[in-house]
Structures are given as C-alpha cells and as structure tokens.
Amino acid sequence: MTPGGRLFAAALSVLLAAGGASGATLTIESAKGPLLEFPVPEGATWCLCWSHSVTGGPVADCFVNRSGRMILARSYLHDFAAGLGEVPGRGTLRPAAEGGYWIENMDEPVPGNALVLRVGRPAVNHRLAIGGGEYSLSAVAAGRRVTLRLEP
C-alpha cells in the first residue's frame, strides 16, 4: 500500500471508530478531490503542524470547532524566526513548558471555514494532529494546494 493509501486508511479508521460525524466534518481536499475527512465534535481541536522552512523548528496553528465555525485558537512558535512572532492585540503570549512559546486566546474565525495551504516538501512536513493521531500532508500532497474545510 502506498503512503497515501495508508494515510487514507488510517483516517477512515478514525472516522469509523468515531461512529460517523457529529457536529462537523473537517475535510482536506485537493484539486483531485478529498484526501482526508475527520469528524469534529463541538469544542474539538486540531492542529496544523510543520517545521519552519528556514530554522527547521516546530510551528503549529491550532483550531477549534465552535458552533460549526473554524476558529484559530492558538499558535505554537519555537522562536521569533522569520515571519513568526506576536502581533499586538492578537492573543496572549506565554512561554511553553517545552521551550518556545504559545500565542493563546487568538479566537480568530477562519473566513469561509476554509484554510488554503500550499503543502510543503517532506523537510517541512506539514501534518495534521487530530483525534489522537497525526497525519502527514506532505507525504500525500507535497507542493500541492489543499484546502482544510470545516463543514457543519
């Protein structure tokens, strides 16, 4: 089985184990159609994680399903590398126990409940952490445009 096939099978098993969608569904889709789907109950969170393209340090944007809306809740940043940092009035900065820092309480609705992403190469390793699992988007869609869409 290909890495993409294993990834899809793992996501499908998560979906089936959850007993179907309740609340909303998070779909990761490319121009060729859906790559992954996950049930996302009210209040559930998921994170888009990757390695910074310059420093290689970990970065994550974490979202929550709030009444069927995709909300950016917090971000993890390993340091103040290129393009990273606090924006005044956008959340609260606090040190992370594992090093780096979190920007919390961002509470930013994602326009249209859809986040468009150009998936990075394997060294960047864009991945989705959801439902206790982690799924590499770079393994199945490196260099491609995908959309993460929350559908109520």
Salt bridges, closest charged atoms under 4 A:
GLU29 OE2 - ARG149 NH2 2.82
ASP79 OD1 - HIS78 NE2 3.18
GLU104 OE2 - ARG74 NH1 3.05
GLU104 OE1 - ARG94 NE 2.99
ASP107 OD1 - ARG66 NH2 3.29
GLU108 OE2 - ARG90 NE 2.35
GLU134 OE2 - ARG127 NE 3.13
